[in-house]
Amino acid sequence: MKRLSAVLATGVLSACLAAGGPAAAGDLHDNTSHLGAHLEFRTVTWSSQGAAMRVMAPRGWPLVLTPEGQARFNAPGRPDVLTMGYRGDGALRPQLSSKVRALRGTPGLDLLVVDGHGRDDSASGELRYTWTPEVGEVRFVAYRYQGDDAYMVAGPLRDQHGLEAVLRTATLTGECS
């Protein structure tokens, strides 16, 4: 499980590094986010590690399955991402503690919320932080844990409210068209 946590933490930090390059000249004066203002969602299903997975993802954000079975949705033309994957069995709190230990010491990282309780299907929690790369704009990262599933959104800090809306919708149970 430590390996899975380290792989997930490394993957998120890598995704942030890749998308956290210098802001475009037009973005320097735009402090507002339009992410979420006109998003429509669809239900996406796939199989991962022998389990049927389902998430409500924004329309137009293409699905990419990683070799680890994680679903990744990238916003076209924006540095925003939604992922969903298998958290694993067991108690959430020790897994979350391990992830936080792996993140500590990362330059520019500021932990905002760390909360987790329960185990297996009854686990729930969240992890939110900002990360400031050496070059580029501040990134917002938020995880939500529900049962054995882990959801994550990441993007520029200016997109925080839109990303939180994407995360809330993604973690809803039920289906949309």
Secondary structure, DSSP 8 states (H G I E B T S, - for coil): -HHHHHHHHHHHHHHHHHH-S---GGGTT-----TTTS--EEEEEEEETTEEEEEEEETT--EEE-TTS-EEEE-TTSS-EEEEEE--SSBHHHHHHHHHHHHTT-TTEEEEEEEEE-BGGG-EEEEEEEE--SSS--EEEEEEEETTEEEEEEEEGGGHHHHHHHHHHHT-SS---
